[in-house]
Amino acid sequence: MPVWQYYLWSLLLLTVSGLGWFTNFFGLPGNWIVLGGAALFAYSVTGPEGLGVGLQGLIILAVLAGLGELVEFAAGAMGAAKQGASKRSVALAVVGAMVGGLAGVIVGVPVPLIGSMVAALFGSAIGAFVGAYLGEKWARGPAAPSLAVGQGAFWGRLWGTAGKLIAGAAMLVVLVVDLYFA
């Protein structure tokens, strides 16, 4: 493969990976998109002079993607569970986070890129709050500690998403190093 084609394909991979990382704001599995793109690239593109995504890079990416998911899930679940949340409120917090993230993107459109990212992050956290609050009211009635459970889901979602975004950013750094410097 000519060198220019390698660099063209690698730039396409980085673009898709960056967009994949961006989907983490909506509660979607963006880090797995980065890993899948890197695996496809490793299988189909050979770089000049040993450049390209290798097995070691793929293993590091897989570990980081798994850690990101673990942090996101654990922080979100622990935030609500710490307040004594029911299973129903935790499940509705997850659904609310996805719906809130997508709604946040729509609300944040007037401010290009950054507006959508920030609005998606806070929309996701607010959606988790609303889902957990309503789930707790539904599961345990009006006397339930719904507000505390909703707040736990809100903060857990924010911290979990932050952890997943950090893992995804580390994945992008590993990918760039593997593509151009390894």
C-alpha positions in Angstrom: 0.0 0.0 0.0 1.4 3.4 -0.9 2.3 5.7 2.0 -0.3 8.3 1.0 -3.1 5.7 1.2 -2.0 4.7 4.7 -2.2 8.2 5.9 -5.5 8.8 4.2 -7.0 5.7 5.9 -5.5 6.5 9.2 -7.0 10.0 9.1 -10.4 8.5 8.3 -10.0 6.1 11.3 -9.1 9.0 13.6 -12.2 11.0 12.3 -14.5 8.0 12.9 -12.9 7.4 16.3 -13.3 11.0 17.3 -17.0 10.9 16.3 -17.3 7.6 18.2 -15.7 9.2 21.3 -18.2 12.1 20.9 -21.1 9.6 21.2 -20.1 8.9 24.8 -21.8 12.1 25.7 -25.1 10.5 24.7 -24.6 7.4 26.8 -23.8 5.4 23.7 -20.8 2.9 23.5 -18.4 5.3 21.8 -15.3 3.7 23.1 -16.3 0.4 21.5 -16.7 2.2 18.2 -13.1 3.4 18.6 -12.0 -0.2 19.3 -14.0 -1.7 16.4 -12.6 0.8 14.0 -9.0 0.2 15.2 -9.5 -3.6 14.9 -10.9 -3.2 11.3 -8.0 -1.0 10.5 -5.5 -3.4 11.9 -7.0 -6.3 9.9 -7.3 -4.4 6.6 -4.5 -1.8 6.4 -0.8 -2.3 6.5 1.4 0.7 7.2 4.9 1.5 5.9 7.9 0.7 8.0 6.0 -1.1 10.8 3.4 1.6 11.3 -0.2 0.6 11.9 -2.4 -0.7 14.7 -0.8 -3.8 16.3 -2.0 -6.5 18.6 -0.5 -4.7 21.7 -2.4 -1.5 20.8 -5.6 -3.4 20.3 -5.3 -5.0 23.7 -4.6 -1.7 25.4 -7.6 -0.2 23.6 -9.8 -3.1 24.7 -8.7 -2.7 28.3 -9.3 1.0 28.3 -12.8 0.5 26.7 -13.7 -2.0 29.3 -12.4 0.2 32.2 -14.5 3.1 30.8 -17.6 1.0 30.7 -16.9 -0.3 34.2 -16.4 3.2 35.6 -19.5 4.5 33.9 -21.7 1.7 35.1 -20.3 1.6 38.6 -20.5 5.3 39.2 -24.0 5.5 37.9 -25.3 2.5 39.9 -23.4 3.5 43.0 -24.7 7.0 42.9 -28.3 5.9 43.0 -27.8 2.7 45.1 -26.0 4.8 47.8 -29.3 6.5 48.3 -31.2 3.2 48.5 -32.6 3.2 45.0 -34.9 0.4 43.7 -34.0 -1.7 40.7 -36.8 0.1 38.8 -35.4 3.5 39.5 -31.9 2.4 38.4 -33.3 1.0 35.1 -35.3 4.2 34.5 -32.2 6.3 35.3 -30.4 4.5 32.4 -33.2 5.1 30.0 -33.6 8.7 31.2 -29.9 9.3 30.7 -30.1 8.2 27.0 -33.2 10.3 26.3 -31.8 13.3 28.2 -28.5 13.0 26.3 -30.3 13.1 22.9 -32.6 15.9 24.0 -29.5 17.8 25.2 -27.9 17.6 21.8 -31.0 19.1 20.2 -31.1 21.9 22.8 -27.4 22.6 22.5 -27.4 22.9 18.7 -27.4 26.8 18.6 -23.9 26.7 20.1 -21.8 24.7 17.7 -20.0 21.5 19.0 -19.3 22.6 22.6 -23.0 23.5 23.2 -24.1 20.1 22.0 -21.4 18.3 24.1 -22.2 20.2 27.3 -26.0 20.1 26.8 -25.7 16.3 26.1 -23.7 15.7 29.2 -26.1 17.7 31.5 -29.1 16.4 29.6 -28.0 12.9 30.3 -27.5 13.6 34.0 -30.8 15.4 34.2 -32.5 12.5 32.4 -30.9 10.1 34.9 -32.2 12.2 37.8 -35.8 12.3 36.3 -35.7 8.6 35.5 -34.5 7.6 39.0 -37.0 10.0 40.7 -40.0 8.7 38.8 -38.8 5.1 39.1 -38.6 5.5 42.9 -42.0 7.1 43.1 -43.4 4.3 40.9 -41.8 1.5 42.8 -42.2 2.7 46.4 -44.9 5.3 46.4 -45.0 8.9 47.4 -43.2 8.5 50.7 -40.1 7.2 49.0 -36.8 9.1 49.2 -37.1 10.0 45.5 -35.2 13.3 45.5 -32.1 11.8 47.2 -32.2 8.8 44.7 -32.5 11.2 41.8 -29.6 13.3 43.0 -27.5 10.2 43.5 -28.3 9.2 39.9 -27.5 12.7 38.6 -24.0 12.9 40.2 -23.3 9.2 39.5 -24.1 9.8 35.8 -21.9 12.9 35.6 -18.9 11.2 37.3 -19.4 8.0 35.3 -19.6 9.8 32.0 -16.5 11.8 32.9 -14.6 8.6 33.6 -15.7 7.1 30.3 -14.7 10.2 28.4 -11.3 10.1 30.1 -10.8 6.5 29.1 -11.9 7.3 25.5 -9.5 10.2 25.3 -6.7 7.9 26.5 -7.8 5.5 23.7 -7.5 8.2 21.1 -4.0 9.0 22.4 -3.0 5.3 22.2 -4.4 5.1 18.7 -2.5 8.2 17.5 0.8 6.8 19.0 0.2 3.4 17.5 -0.7 4.8 14.0 2.1 7.3 13.7 4.9 6.7 16.2 5.1 3.0 17.1 
